[in-house]
């Protein structure tokens, strides 16, 4: 059965200008048939904030290593 992904509340450090999200799996990551590990594609999107003035746009893939249950973006 595949893992369910959960995203914790955002942690904001305005002094450092950083935001961090912890992404969790409900079961440890395992190598699937074919050699794939769980991964998540992410992209930041502005709501009331603007990527040109309020934050730096970022996107990418977050990959879990074998046995991991959490990773950070």
Secondary structure, DSSP 8 states (H G I E B T S, - for coil): ----EEE---EEETTTTEEE-EEEESS-----TTS---EEEEE---SSS-TTTT----EEEEE--TT--EEE-
